[in-house]
């Protein structure tokens, strides 16, 4: 099985209908697809790779003294003493930091801020094009998903970027790169390493590689798209395996609802029974249950039914 690859340039030509079907297939059958010819300059993507890799070199010493490294070292030492050891299941072999419009960004390397501002502006536009395609495929009025995310224009949707590196791991049998989970938010756009693999998506009960593809942007649907589509689009479980060789770079951007936005199904037909809730309340639950099944999260934010009158 291969994660679908969609040529986004064909949305504006004679093959538009076929391309829309490919997008629908990616959303309905996988929860993942890759976009090529997306309009983001490849020169900009090369600059993004460069500044993020340079940023990790600044952070590398910190990772080497981090809890995952200390924990793995202790396990290996225990094993060498002849003790039985079990794989770590409560942390990830990952160096991460987040950037968004309201926080402090790294100033080293000097080109990081300007490059990532330019990249995020391009990615936000691409996310909105993806959402417009979802609207159309779901039979919704154009802009429905964006309006839901902004509370009908009253609030600013959240757009954040997570910059991750998964350094070489000496014992990938004892720790994960990133534990299996679904994403809490809306539309996720990932610029992944085109040399070092490790990202897998769960499809029909099997873990499948999200194949590295130079210049591509990986799209996956989060829990809020599952709710808005009433289950027609599913947020997919995915994970990152640690690698003995290669330092995997991963730059994921999340176009999420504003915390104040109310989310509920926008489509009447579908395969689910989803509640109506405020996104911020969902995030409070997700923060505690990220690596657990998503269904109890939906149940936890469901508004209690009023008691029948006596």
DOVEXDO-504528 format. One record per residue: x negated, y negated, z negated of N, C-alpha, C in turn. Coordinates in pm, whole numbers, plus 50000, padded with zeros to 5 digits. Example, Ala and Ser with C-alpha at 12.3 -4.5 7.8 and 13.67 -1.06 7.14 Angstrom:
BEGIN
<<48681, 50569, 49220>, <48770, 50450, 49220>, <48680, 50330, 49220>>
<<48715, 50225, 49292>, <48633, 50106, 49286>, <48710, 49997, 49213>>
***
This chain:
BEGIN
<<49915, 50120, 50000>, <50000, 50000, 50000>, <49912, 49875, 50000>>
<<49954, 49776, 50075>, <49878, 49652, 50087>, <49971, 49534, 50056>>
<<49926, 49444, 49970>, <50004, 49324, 49938>, <50028, 49246, 50067>>
<<50153, 49202, 50094>, <50182, 49132, 50219>, <50097, 49006, 50238>>
<<50061, 48981, 50363>, <49987, 48860, 50401>, <50075, 48780, 50496>>
<<50101, 48655, 50464>, <50192, 48569, 50540>, <50112, 48455, 50603>>
<<50126, 48439, 50733>, <50065, 48327, 50806>, <50160, 48208, 50796>>
<<50126, 48114, 50708>, <50218, 48003, 50678>, <50231, 47906, 50795>>
<<50133, 47906, 50885>, <50142, 47813, 50999>, <50258, 47848, 51090>>
<<50306, 47971, 51083>, <50415, 48015, 51170>, <50553, 47970, 51122>>
<<50558, 47907, 51004>, <50686, 47854, 50956>, <50736, 47741, 51045>>
<<50646, 47678, 51118>, <50684, 47563, 51200>, <50692, 47597, 51349>>
<<50697, 47727, 51382>, <50697, 47764, 51523>, <50805, 47865, 51558>>
<<50785, 47930, 51670>, <50884, 48024, 51722>, <50900, 48148, 51634>>
<<50800, 48177, 51550>, <50805, 48297, 51465>, <50852, 48265, 51324>>
<<50922, 48154, 51308>, <50968, 48112, 51175>, <51055, 48219, 51108>>
<<51152, 48273, 51182>, <51246, 48369, 51122>, <51171, 48492, 51070>>
<<51079, 48541, 51148>, <51001, 48658, 51107>, <50916, 48626, 50983>>
<<50862, 48504, 50980>, <50779, 48463, 50867>, <50863, 48451, 50740>>
<<50984, 48400, 50752>, <51073, 48390, 50636>, <51107, 48529, 50582>>
<<51123, 48626, 50671>, <51148, 48764, 50628>, <51028, 48818, 50551>>
<<50908, 48787, 50598>, <50787, 48831, 50529>, <50779, 48772, 50388>>
<<50815, 48645, 50375>, <50814, 48581, 50243>, <50918, 48648, 50153>>
<<51036, 48672, 50207>, <51140, 48739, 50129>, <51094, 48877, 50083>>
<<51028, 48950, 50171>, <50977, 49082, 50136>, <50875, 49074, 50023>>
<<50786, 48975, 50034>, <50687, 48958, 49928>, <50752, 48929, 49794>>
<<50855, 48846, 49794>, <50924, 48809, 49669>, <51009, 48924, 49614>>
<<51080, 48994, 49703>, <51174, 49096, 49659>, <51108, 49229, 49627>>
<<51012, 49271, 49709>, <50954, 49404, 49696>, <50826, 49407, 49613>>
<<50757, 49294, 49606>, <50627, 49292, 49539>, <50620, 49196, 49421>>
<<50680, 49076, 49437>, <50653, 48969, 49342>, <50518, 48905, 49368>>
<<50452, 48946, 49476>, <50319, 48897, 49516>, <50312, 48892, 49667>>
<<50245, 48790, 49721>, <50205, 48791, 49862>, <50091, 48693, 49878>>
<<50016, 48707, 49987>, <49905, 48618, 50015>, <49940, 48527, 50131>>
<<49896, 48401, 50123>, <49921, 48303, 50228>, <49789, 48268, 50296>>
<<49788, 48277, 50429>, <49674, 48229, 50508>, <49725, 48116, 50599>>
<<49633, 48038, 50652>, <49669, 47921, 50735>, <49772, 47833, 50662>>
<<49740, 47803, 50538>, <49831, 47730, 50449>, <49817, 47580, 50459>>
<<49716, 47532, 50531>, <49698, 47388, 50549>, <49601, 47324, 50452>>
<<49555, 47398, 50350>, <49454, 47342, 50260>, <49318, 47356, 50329>>
<<49244, 47247, 50344>, <49116, 47254, 50416>, <49021, 47357, 50354>>
<<48964, 47441, 50437>, <48870, 47542, 50386>, <48747, 47476, 50325>>
<<48713, 47358, 50375>, <48600, 47283, 50317>, <48629, 47247, 50172>>
<<48755, 47211, 50143>, <48794, 47180, 50005>, <48786, 47306, 49918>>
<<48832, 47418, 49970>, <48825, 47543, 49894>, <48681, 47581, 49862>>
<<48590, 47555, 49955>, <48448, 47583, 49929>, <48397, 47494, 49816>>
<<48439, 47367, 49815>, <48398, 47277, 49707>, <48455, 47321, 49573>>
<<48579, 47371, 49573>, <48641, 47421, 49450>, <48561, 47539, 49396>>
<<48525, 47633, 49483>, <48444, 47747, 49441>, <48313, 47699, 49377>>
<<48251, 47601, 49441>, <48120, 47554, 49394>, <48130, 47489, 49257>>
<<48227, 47397, 49238>, <48232, 47327, 49109>, <48277, 47419, 48996>>
<<48363, 47516, 49026>, <48408, 47608, 48921>, <48297, 47705, 48882>>
<<48219, 47749, 48980>, <48105, 47836, 48948>, <48001, 47759, 48867>>
<<47977, 47633, 48904>, <47882, 47552, 48828>, <47934, 47527, 48686>>
<<48063, 47511, 48674>, <48124, 47490, 48543>, <48101, 47612, 48453>>
<<48112, 47731, 48511>, <48089, 47851, 48430>, <47944, 47859, 48384>>
<<47851, 47818, 48467>, <47710, 47822, 48427>, <47687, 47736, 48302>>
<<47762, 47626, 48291>, <47755, 47542, 48172>, <47814, 47615, 48051>>
<<47916, 47697, 48075>, <47991, 47763, 47968>, <47937, 47903, 47934>>
<<47846, 47955, 48015>, <47807, 48096, 48004>, <47753, 48133, 47867>>
<<47670, 48047, 47809>, <47614, 48079, 47677>, <47725, 48094, 47573>>
<<47829, 48011, 47587>, <47942, 48022, 47495>, <48012, 48155, 47507>>
<<48029, 48202, 47632>, <48092, 48333, 47650>, <48006, 48443, 47589>>
<<47875, 48433, 47604>, <47786, 48538, 47554>, <47794, 48553, 47403>>
<<47838, 48448, 47334>, <47852, 48457, 47188>, <47999, 48468, 47145>>
<<48089, 48494, 47241>, <48232, 48495, 47212>, <48275, 48625, 47145>>
<<48397, 48623, 47094>, <48448, 48740, 47022>, <48456, 48866, 47108>>
<<48501, 48859, 47235>, <48502, 48982, 47315>, <48365, 49046, 47328>>
<<48261, 48962, 47348>, <48125, 49017, 47363>, <48078, 49078, 47232>>
<<48101, 49007, 47121>, <48059, 49060, 46990>, <48133, 49190, 46959>>
<<48262, 49194, 46992>, <48343, 49314, 46965>, <48292, 49433, 47047>>
<<48266, 49409, 47175>, <48218, 49518, 47260>, <48080, 49567, 47213>>
<<47994, 49474, 47177>, <47861, 49513, 47126>, <47875, 49602, 47003>>
<<47967, 49565, 46913>, <47987, 49643, 46791>, <48039, 49784, 46823>>
<<48127, 49794, 46922>, <48179, 49925, 46961>, <48068, 50014, 47017>>
<<47985, 49955, 47101>, <47875, 50033, 47161>, <47778, 50079, 47053>>
<<47748, 49991, 46958>, <47659, 50030, 46847>, <47721, 50142, 46765>>
<<47852, 50134, 46737>, <47920, 50239, 46662>, <47916, 50372, 46738>>
<<47935, 50363, 46868>, <47930, 50483, 46951>, <47790, 50546, 46947>>
<<47688, 50463, 46949>, <47550, 50513, 46945>, <47519, 50580, 46811>>
<<47594, 50540, 46706>, <47576, 50605, 46575>, <47654, 50735, 46566>>
<<47725, 50768, 46674>, <47801, 50892, 46676>, <47945, 50878, 46630>>
<<47991, 50753, 46608>, <48128, 50731, 46564>, <48223, 50734, 46683>>
<<48345, 50778, 46657>, <48448, 50774, 46760>, <48499, 50631, 46775>>
<<48510, 50580, 46898>, <48558, 50444, 46920>, <48675, 50447, 47017>>
<<48765, 50349, 47002>, <48881, 50337, 47090>, <48871, 50206, 47166>>
<<48923, 50202, 47289>, <48919, 50076, 47367>, <48989, 49962, 47295>>
<<48938, 49842, 47313>, <48999, 49722, 47257>, <49130, 49694, 47330>>
<<49236, 49664, 47256>, <49365, 49639, 47321>, <49426, 49505, 47282>>
<<49346, 49418, 47218>, <49403, 49291, 47173>, <49320, 49169, 47214>>
<<49232, 49188, 47314>, <49158, 49073, 47367>, <49113, 49106, 47509>>
<<49064, 49002, 47579>, <49030, 49016, 47720>, <48886, 48972, 47745>>
<<48823, 49035, 47844>, <48686, 49002, 47884>, <48693, 48888, 47986>>
<<48713, 48767, 47934>, <48749, 48655, 48021>, <48702, 48525, 47959>>
<<48644, 48438, 48041>, <48615, 48301, 48000>, <48716, 48210, 48068>>
<<48789, 48130, 47992>, <48896, 48049, 48051>, <48898, 47907, 47994>>
<<48946, 47815, 48076>, <48988, 47685, 48027>, <49101, 47635, 48117>>
<<49180, 47543, 48065>, <49299, 47493, 48135>, <49282, 47345, 48165>>
<<49333, 47305, 48281>, <49340, 47163, 48312>, <49483, 47129, 48355>>
<<49530, 47014, 48313>, <49657, 46959, 48360>, <49649, 46808, 48347>>
<<49755, 46739, 48383>, <49747, 46594, 48391>, <49726, 46526, 48256>>
<<49751, 46598, 48147>, <49745, 46533, 48016>, <49632, 46579, 47926>>
<<49532, 46651, 47979>, <49425, 46695, 47890>, <49287, 46653, 47941>>
<<49185, 46684, 47862>, <49048, 46647, 47895>, <48989, 46748, 47994>>
<<48932, 46698, 48103>, <48871, 46786, 48203>, <48720, 46786, 48187>>
<<48653, 46895, 48225>, <48506, 46898, 48218>, <48444, 46787, 48303>>
<<48337, 46730, 48252>, <48265, 46626, 48326>, <48136, 46679, 48386>>
<<48107, 46807, 48361>, <47987, 46871, 48416>, <48031, 46999, 48486>>
<<48013, 47008, 48617>, <47939, 46918, 48706>, <48016, 46789, 48736>>
<<47946, 46684, 48774>, <48010, 46554, 48798>, <48121, 46558, 48903>>
<<48109, 46648, 49002>, <48209, 46653, 49110>, <48335, 46729, 49071>>
<<48338, 46786, 48951>, <48451, 46873, 48913>, <48585, 46798, 48916>>
<<48588, 46683, 48849>, <48716, 46613, 48835>, <48775, 46572, 48970>>
<<48694, 46507, 49052>, <48744, 46460, 49181>, <48788, 46578, 49269>>
<<48707, 46683, 49271>, <48739, 46800, 49355>, <48868, 46866, 49310>>
<<48883, 46886, 49180>, <49001, 46956, 49130>, <49127, 46870, 49138>>
<<49112, 46738, 49128>, <49229, 46651, 49149>, <49278, 46665, 49293>>
<<49185, 46665, 49387>, <49220, 46679, 49528>, <49283, 46816, 49555>>
<<49224, 46919, 49498>, <49276, 47055, 49516>, <49416, 47071, 49457>>
<<49435, 47021, 49336>, <49566, 47036, 49270>, <49675, 46961, 49347>>
<<49642, 46847, 49406>, <49742, 46774, 49486>, <49784, 46857, 49607>>
<<49687, 46921, 49672>, <49719, 47007, 49787>, <49801, 47128, 49742>>
<<49765, 47184, 49629>, <49833, 47305, 49582>, <49976, 47276, 49538>>
<<49996, 47160, 49477>, <50132, 47123, 49438>, <50223, 47114, 49561>>
<<50172, 47054, 49668>, <50251, 47046, 49792>, <50280, 47185, 49847>>
<<50181, 47275, 49841>, <50202, 47411, 49890>, <50306, 47484, 49805>>
<<50300, 47466, 49674>, <50399, 47529, 49585>, <50540, 47483, 49620>>
<<50555, 47355, 49652>, <50687, 47303, 49685>, <50736, 47357, 49819>>
<<50645, 47381, 49912>, <50684, 47446, 50039>, <50728, 47590, 50014>>
<<50656, 47658, 49926>, <50694, 47797, 49892>, <50832, 47800, 49827>>
<<50858, 47706, 49737>, <50989, 47703, 49670>, <51100, 47670, 49769>>
<<51072, 47584, 49866>, <51173, 47552, 49968>, <51206, 47677, 50050>>
<<51104, 47760, 50080>, <51129, 47885, 50152>, <51212, 47980, 50067>>
<<51184, 47984, 49937>, <51263, 48068, 49846>, <51408, 48021, 49843>>
<<51428, 47889, 49831>, <51565, 47834, 49835>, <51640, 47886, 49957>>
<<51576, 47873, 50073>, <51642, 47910, 50198>, <51673, 48060, 50201>>
<<51576, 48141, 50162>, <51598, 48286, 50164>, <51704, 48331, 50065>>
<<51721, 48255, 49958>, <51822, 48290, 49857>, <51959, 48231, 49890>>
<<51966, 48154, 49999>, <52093, 48092, 50036>, <52127, 47972, 49951>>
<<52026, 47909, 49893>, <52046, 47793, 49807>, <52020, 47665, 49885>>
<<52080, 47557, 49839>, <52053, 47425, 49897>, <51906, 47391, 49876>>
<<51845, 47329, 49977>, <51704, 47293, 49966>, <51679, 47205, 49844>>
<<51577, 47239, 49767>, <51544, 47162, 49648>, <51606, 47216, 49521>>
<<51683, 47325, 49529>, <51751, 47379, 49411>, <51652, 47419, 49302>>
<<51547, 47493, 49340>, <51452, 47540, 49239>, <51379, 47422, 49176>>
<<51336, 47327, 49259>, <51268, 47208, 49206>, <51359, 47131, 49110>>
<<51487, 47118, 49146>, <51579, 47046, 49057>, <51597, 47120, 48925>>
<<51603, 47251, 48933>, <51616, 47329, 48810>, <51494, 47307, 48721>>
<<51376, 47304, 48782>, <51253, 47289, 48705>, <51241, 47150, 48643>>
<<51305, 47050, 48705>, <51294, 46913, 48656>, <51417, 46869, 48576>>
<<51509, 46961, 48548>, <51631, 46920, 48479>, <51707, 46817, 48558>>
<<51726, 46846, 48690>, <51793, 46754, 48781>, <51723, 46619, 48789>>
<<51589, 46623, 48787>, <51512, 46501, 48806>, <51487, 46421, 48680>>
<<51534, 46470, 48566>, <51516, 46395, 48441>, <51377, 46414, 48381>>
<<51310, 46523, 48417>, <51182, 46555, 48355>, <51081, 46595, 48463>>
<<50956, 46587, 48430>, <50849, 46623, 48523>, <50816, 46771, 48505>>
<<50826, 46852, 48612>, <50782, 46991, 48599>, <50636, 46997, 48556>>
<<50600, 47106, 48489>, <50462, 47121, 48442>, <50379, 47187, 48550>>
<<50263, 47128, 48580>, <50172, 47186, 48679>, <50034, 47197, 48616>>
<<49998, 47317, 48580>, <49871, 47341, 48511>, <49784, 47437, 48590>>
<<49654, 47432, 48564>, <49558, 47518, 48632>, <49469, 47587, 48530>>
<<49456, 47716, 48544>, <49371, 47797, 48456>, <49248, 47841, 48536>>
<<49131, 47801, 48490>, <49006, 47838, 48555>, <48943, 47953, 48475>>
<<48930, 48069, 48538>, <48882, 48190, 48469>, <48760, 48246, 48538>>
<<48675, 48307, 48457>, <48567, 48391, 48508>, <48568, 48522, 48430>>
<<48546, 48629, 48501>, <48536, 48762, 48441>, <48393, 48811, 48466>>
<<48302, 48784, 48371>, <48161, 48818, 48393>, <48140, 48970, 48400>>
<<48024, 49011, 48451>, <47995, 49155, 48454>, <48012, 49217, 48315>>
<<48076, 49332, 48310>, <48107, 49398, 48183>, <48032, 49531, 48177>>
<<47947, 49551, 48075>, <47869, 49675, 48069>, <47951, 49799, 48039>>
<<48069, 49781, 47977>, <48151, 49898, 47942>, <48299, 49870, 47975>>
<<48334, 49872, 48103>, <48473, 49844, 48140>, <48572, 49948, 48090>>
<<48523, 50060, 48039>, <48613, 50161, 47981>, <48659, 50123, 47841>>
<<48597, 50021, 47781>, <48628, 49987, 47642>, <48703, 49854, 47626>>
<<48724, 49779, 47735>, <48793, 49650, 47724>, <48853, 49616, 47860>>
<<48960, 49537, 47861>, <49021, 49494, 47987>, <48971, 49355, 48024>>
<<48979, 49323, 48155>, <48950, 49187, 48198>, <49062, 49095, 48153>>
<<49185, 49132, 48189>, <49305, 49062, 48145>, <49415, 49166, 48136>>
<<49475, 49176, 48017>, <49576, 49279, 47994>, <49700, 49259, 48083>>
<<49769, 49368, 48111>, <49887, 49364, 48197>, <49994, 49273, 48137>>
<<50057, 49193, 48224>, <50160, 49099, 48180>, <50236, 49050, 48302>>
<<50350, 48986, 48279>, <50415, 48905, 48381>, <50393, 48759, 48343>>
<<50402, 48669, 48441>, <50380, 48527, 48413>, <50511, 48462, 48370>>
<<50501, 48375, 48272>, <50621, 48317, 48211>, <50693, 48219, 48301>>
<<50616, 48149, 48387>, <50671, 48031, 48452>, <50739, 48053, 48584>>
<<50709, 47963, 48679>, <50782, 47962, 48805>, <50705, 48023, 48919>>
<<50632, 47939, 48993>, <50554, 47984, 49108>, <50407, 47969, 49074>>
<<50332, 48077, 49089>, <50190, 48078, 49057>, <50112, 48091, 49187>>
<<50013, 48004, 49205>, <49928, 48007, 49324>, <49784, 48030, 49278>>
<<49727, 48138, 49324>, <49596, 48183, 49280>, <49495, 48175, 49393>>
<<49385, 48106, 49367>, <49270, 48109, 49457>, <49170, 48205, 49394>>
<<49169, 48330, 49443>, <49089, 48431, 49378>, <48954, 48449, 49448>>
<<48864, 48516, 49379>, <48732, 48545, 49432>, <48746, 48628, 49560>>
<<48670, 48592, 49663>, <48681, 48668, 49787>, <48572, 48775, 49800>>
<<48493, 48792, 49694>, <48388, 48894, 49693>, <48411, 48999, 49585>>
<<48453, 48956, 49467>, <48468, 49046, 49353>, <48616, 49071, 49328>>
<<48658, 49196, 49338>, <48798, 49232, 49317>, <48829, 49251, 49169>>
<<48937, 49324, 49143>, <48977, 49352, 49005>, <49122, 49322, 48975>>
<<49185, 49230, 49053>, <49326, 49199, 49031>, <49412, 49311, 49087>>
<<49506, 49358, 49006>, <49599, 49464, 49048>, <49742, 49423, 49014>>
<<49836, 49465, 49098>, <49978, 49443, 49075>, <50046, 49578, 49067>>
<<50146, 49588, 48978>, <50220, 49713, 48962>, <50333, 49719, 49064>>
<<50327, 49819, 49152>, <50426, 49834, 49260>, <50472, 49978, 49262>>
<<50603, 49999, 49239>, <50661, 50134, 49240>, <50585, 50228, 49147>>
<<50549, 50176, 49029>, <50484, 50259, 48929>, <50336, 50282, 48950>>
<<50277, 50221, 49054>, <50135, 50239, 49082>, <50063, 50104, 49082>>
<<49942, 50103, 49027>, <49860, 49982, 49031>, <49793, 49971, 49168>>
<<49813, 49856, 49233>, <49765, 49833, 49369>, <49674, 49711, 49371>>
<<49560, 49721, 49438>, <49467, 49608, 49450>, <49533, 49491, 49523>>
<<49511, 49371, 49472>, <49540, 49249, 49548>, <49410, 49215, 49619>>
<<49401, 49259, 49744>, <49273, 49261, 49815>, <49214, 49122, 49830>>
<<49085, 49104, 49797>, <49020, 48975, 49822>, <49026, 48940, 49971>>
<<49067, 48818, 50000>, <49083, 48774, 50139>, <49033, 48630, 50147>>
<<48926, 48608, 50220>, <48862, 48476, 50225>, <48961, 48368, 50269>>
<<48966, 48260, 50192>, <49048, 48144, 50228>, <49196, 48158, 50199>>
<<49239, 48272, 50144>, <49382, 48294, 50118>, <49421, 48237, 49981>>
<<49549, 48207, 49967>, <49608, 48172, 49838>, <49709, 48282, 49804>>
<<49693, 48341, 49687>, <49784, 48446, 49641>, <49901, 48379, 49569>>
<<50023, 48417, 49604>, <50144, 48365, 49539>, <50207, 48477, 49458>>
<<50243, 48447, 49333>, <50327, 48543, 49261>, <50439, 48470, 49189>>
<<50548, 48540, 49171>, <50668, 48482, 49111>, <50669, 48510, 48961>>
<<50701, 48407, 48884>, <50708, 48420, 48740>, <50848, 48453, 48691>>
<<50860, 48465, 48561>, <50987, 48506, 48499>, <51101, 48410, 48532>>
<<51071, 48280, 48547>, <51179, 48184, 48572>, <51238, 48198, 48712>>
<<51155, 48239, 48809>, <51207, 48266, 48943>, <51294, 48391, 48940>>
<<51257, 48489, 48859>, <51342, 48608, 48845>, <51480, 48569, 48794>>
<<51484, 48479, 48694>, <51613, 48437, 48638>, <51692, 48356, 48740>>
<<51629, 48256, 48801>, <51700, 48170, 48898>, <51756, 48251, 49014>>
<<51683, 48356, 49054>, <51729, 48440, 49166>, <51822, 48551, 49120>>
<<51853, 48553, 48992>, <51942, 48655, 48934>, <51889, 48797, 48962>>
<<51755, 48809, 48955>, <51695, 48941, 48967>, <51661, 48984, 49109>>
<<51696, 48903, 49209>, <51659, 48940, 49347>, <51508, 48934, 49365>>
<<51446, 48835, 49301>, <51300, 48826, 49300>, <51254, 48866, 49160>>
<<51159, 48956, 49152>, <51112, 49004, 49022>, <50972, 48950, 48991>>
<<50952, 48911, 48867>, <50816, 48878, 48826>, <50743, 49011, 48807>>
<<50626, 49023, 48869>, <50556, 49151, 48873>, <50450, 49160, 48763>>
<<50438, 49280, 48708>, <50328, 49307, 48615>, <50197, 49306, 48694>>
<<50095, 49244, 48636>, <49963, 49244, 48698>, <49856, 49241, 48589>>
<<49734, 49275, 48629>, <49623, 49282, 48534>, <49492, 49259, 48609>>
<<49386, 49237, 48534>, <49252, 49225, 48592>, <49163, 49329, 48526>>
<<49099, 49411, 48608>, <49004, 49509, 48557>, <48866, 49446, 48548>>
<<48792, 49473, 48440>, <48655, 49422, 48433>, <48565, 49502, 48527>>
<<48462, 49437, 48577>, <48370, 49499, 48672>, <48229, 49504, 48613>>
<<48157, 49612, 48642>, <48018, 49620, 48597>, <47930, 49520, 48672>>
<<47964, 49495, 48797>, <47883, 49406, 48880>, <47970, 49292, 48933>>
<<47912, 49175, 48939>, <47985, 49062, 48997>, <48059, 48981, 48891>>
<<48058, 48850, 48907>, <48127, 48759, 48816>, <48250, 48707, 48890>>
<<48366, 48764, 48858>, <48489, 48729, 48931>, <48538, 48590, 48892>>
<<48562, 48506, 48991>, <48617, 48372, 48971>, <48766, 48376, 49004>>
<<48847, 48309, 48925>, <48992, 48311, 48945>, <49048, 48175, 48905>>
<<49118, 48108, 48997>, <49172, 47974, 48970>, <49323, 47980, 48996>>
<<49398, 47990, 48889>, <49544, 48008, 48898>, <49615, 47878, 48860>>
<<49706, 47833, 48946>, <49784, 47712, 48918>, <49931, 47749, 48902>>
<<49993, 47691, 48802>, <50129, 47729, 48762>, <50223, 47611, 48782>>
<<50322, 47627, 48870>, <50426, 47525, 48887>, <50545, 47575, 48804>>
<<50560, 47516, 48684>, <50656, 47564, 48586>, <50765, 47460, 48560>>
<<50877, 47504, 48504>, <50977, 47407, 48462>, <50922, 47315, 48353>>
<<50980, 47197, 48342>, <50955, 47114, 48224>, <51008, 47188, 48102>>
<<50946, 47167, 47988>, <50991, 47235, 47865>, <51138, 47207, 47835>>
<<51186, 47089, 47875>, <51325, 47050, 47844>, <51426, 47107, 47944>>
<<51379, 47164, 48054>, <51469, 47211, 48160>, <51550, 47331, 48113>>
<<51676, 47335, 48155>, <51763, 47449, 48127>, <51760, 47544, 48246>>
<<51734, 47671, 48219>, <51719, 47771, 48324>, <51833, 47873, 48314>>
<<51892, 47904, 48428>, <51996, 48007, 48435>, <52006, 48051, 48582>>
<<52072, 48164, 48609>, <52080, 48209, 48748>, <52147, 48105, 48838>>
<<52083, 48080, 48954>, <52140, 47989, 49055>, <52207, 48067, 49166>>
<<52192, 48199, 49162>, <52247, 48288, 49264>, <52351, 48378, 49195>>
<<52468, 48391, 49258>, <52572, 48472, 49193>, <52547, 48621, 49210>>
<<52501, 48660, 49329>, <52474, 48802, 49350>, <52331, 48833, 49313>>
<<52310, 48950, 49257>, <52175, 48988, 49217>, <52180, 49111, 49130>>
<<52067, 49147, 49077>, <52061, 49273, 49003>, <52049, 49257, 48853>>
<<52073, 49137, 48801>, <52047, 49120, 48658>, <52156, 49044, 48586>>
<<52147, 49051, 48455>, <52232, 48969, 48368>, <52138, 48885, 48284>>
<<52120, 48761, 48326>, <52021, 48676, 48263>, <52091, 48564, 48186>>
<<52032, 48524, 48074>, <52094, 48419, 47993>, <52066, 48279, 48045>>
<<52128, 48182, 47985>, <52099, 48041, 48008>, <52023, 47992, 47885>>
<<51913, 47921, 47906>, <51829, 47883, 47794>, <51742, 47763, 47833>>
<<51679, 47706, 47734>, <51584, 47597, 47755>, <51444, 47658, 47771>>
<<51372, 47615, 47873>, <51244, 47678, 47904>, <51146, 47672, 47788>>
<<51141, 47561, 47716>, <51050, 47551, 47602>, <51075, 47659, 47498>>
<<51203, 47696, 47479>, <51235, 47804, 47384>, <51180, 47937, 47434>>
<<51189, 47956, 47567>, <51134, 48080, 47625>, <50983, 48086, 47604>>
<<50915, 47972, 47623>, <50769, 47970, 47607>, <50729, 48000, 47463>>
<<50810, 47958, 47367>, <50781, 47991, 47226>, <50780, 48141, 47205>>
<<50876, 48210, 47267>, <50883, 48356, 47256>, <50768, 48420, 47333>>
<<50742, 48369, 47454>, <50637, 48427, 47539>, <50501, 48421, 47472>>
<<50474, 48312, 47402>, <50344, 48297, 47337>, <50315, 48412, 47241>>
<<50420, 48467, 47182>, <50404, 48579, 47087>, <50414, 48715, 47156>>
<<50477, 48720, 47276>, <50509, 48850, 47337>, <50459, 48863, 47481>>
<<50354, 48788, 47517>, <50308, 48784, 47656>, <50280, 48922, 47714>>
<<50219, 49010, 47634>, <50175, 49139, 47687>, <50276, 49251, 47660>>
<<50398, 49211, 47626>, <50506, 49307, 47599>, <50611, 49298, 47710>>
<<50704, 49395, 47717>, <50809, 49390, 47820>, <50886, 49258, 47817>>
<<50926, 49212, 47936>, <50990, 49080, 47944>, <51136, 49081, 47900>>
<<51203, 49197, 47913>, <51348, 49200, 47884>, <51381, 49152, 47742>>
<<51305, 49194, 47639>, <51334, 49141, 47505>, <51314, 48990, 47494>>
<<51228, 48933, 47579>, <51212, 48788, 47576>, <51339, 48718, 47622>>
<<51400, 48770, 47729>, <51526, 48713, 47776>, <51634, 48727, 47668>>
<<51634, 48842, 47602>, <51734, 48866, 47497>, <51715, 48769, 47380>>
<<51588, 48740, 47350>, <51557, 48656, 47234>, <51604, 48512, 47251>>
<<51612, 48464, 47378>, <51651, 48323, 47399>, <51799, 48311, 47436>>
<<51866, 48423, 47441>, <52009, 48420, 47476>, <52087, 48346, 47366>>
<<52169, 48253, 47407>, <52249, 48177, 47309>, <52349, 48272, 47243>>
<<52363, 48265, 47110>, <52458, 48356, 47044>, <52601, 48326, 47087>>
<<52679, 48431, 47109>, <52819, 48413, 47144>, <52895, 48363, 47023>>
<<52984, 48267, 47048>, <53060, 48213, 46935>, <53158, 48319, 46885>>
<<53180, 48319, 46756>, <53269, 48418, 46697>, <53412, 48388, 46738>>
<<53492, 48493, 46762>, <53633, 48469, 46796>, <53706, 48400, 46681>>
<<53800, 48318, 46718>, <53877, 48247, 46614>, <53955, 48347, 46530>>
<<53961, 48318, 46402>, <54031, 48408, 46310>, <54181, 48396, 46332>>
***
